[in-house]
């Protein structure tokens, strides 16, 4: 059995986030994507401290779908270096984890 992962991906704005989220679910690369419409990010880019208002995706999928999901985000995303960070799910409601597996 493959293990579930949660992926974080910050997007330029809500429209981009919504487009990526829908594509990932429609293509069965993700079971569910939560869209947090407004997060403030403070980060270093090209040796400068930057601040940006972004939309954050919280993506639920299985580890074996990650390579294809990552490539799809890279294709759809407007950033040169998009945030794509996967975190293993240590535990969860088994029925929900089965649903993730079946949905992807």
C-alpha positions in Angstrom: 0.0 0.0 0.0 1.4 3.4 -0.9 1.4 6.1 1.7 -0.5 9.4 1.6 1.3 12.7 1.3 0.2 16.3 1.8 1.8 18.8 -0.6 2.0 22.6 -0.1 2.1 24.9 -3.1 2.0 28.7 -2.9 0.4 30.3 -6.0 0.5 33.9 -7.4 -3.2 34.4 -6.8 -6.5 32.7 -6.3 -7.2 32.3 -10.0 -4.0 30.4 -10.6 -4.5 28.3 -7.5 -8.0 27.4 -8.5 -6.9 26.5 -12.0 -4.1 24.2 -10.7 -6.3 22.6 -8.0 -9.0 21.8 -10.5 -6.6 20.3 -13.0 -4.9 18.1 -10.3 -8.3 16.7 -9.2 -9.7 16.2 -12.7 -6.5 14.3 -13.7 -6.7 12.2 -10.6 -3.3 13.4 -9.5 -4.9 14.6 -6.2 -7.9 13.4 -4.3 -8.6 16.8 -2.7 -7.0 20.3 -2.8 -7.8 22.9 -0.2 -7.3 26.5 -1.3 -6.4 29.1 1.3 -7.0 32.3 -0.6 -4.8 34.7 1.3 -1.5 34.0 2.9 1.4 36.5 3.3 4.8 35.1 2.4 8.1 36.6 3.5 11.0 35.0 1.7 14.5 35.5 0.2 14.6 35.6 -3.6 17.7 36.6 -5.6 19.4 37.8 -2.4 16.5 40.2 -1.5 13.9 39.9 1.2 10.5 39.8 -0.5 6.9 40.0 0.7 4.0 38.7 -1.3 0.3 38.0 -0.9 -0.3 34.5 -2.3 -2.9 31.7 -2.3 -1.8 28.4 -0.7 -2.8 24.9 -2.0 -2.9 22.0 0.4 -2.9 18.9 -1.8 -3.8 15.4 -0.7 -2.4 12.5 -2.8 -0.4 9.3 -2.7 3.4 9.1 -2.8 3.4 7.3 -6.1 1.5 10.1 -7.7 3.9 12.8 -6.6 6.3 12.7 -9.6 3.5 13.2 -12.1 1.8 15.8 -9.8 5.0 17.7 -9.4 5.6 17.9 -13.2 2.0 19.0 -13.7 2.4 21.9 -11.2 5.6 22.9 -12.9 3.8 23.0 -16.3 0.8 25.1 -15.0 2.6 27.4 -12.4 3.6 30.9 -13.2 6.6 30.9 -10.8 10.1 30.1 -12.0 10.6 28.0 -8.9 7.3 27.1 -7.4 7.0 25.8 -3.9 6.3 22.1 -4.1 6.8 20.4 -0.7 5.5 17.0 0.2 5.0 15.9 3.8 4.3 12.2 4.7 1.0 11.5 6.5 2.0 9.7 9.7 -1.5 8.8 10.7 -5.1 9.5 9.7 -8.6 8.2 9.6 -8.2 5.0 7.6 -11.5 5.5 5.7 -10.1 8.9 4.5 -6.8 7.5 3.6 -8.5 4.8 1.5 -10.6 7.5 -0.2 -7.4 9.3 -1.1 -6.0 6.1 -2.6 -9.2 5.3 -4.5 -9.5 8.9 -5.8 -6.0 9.0 -7.3 
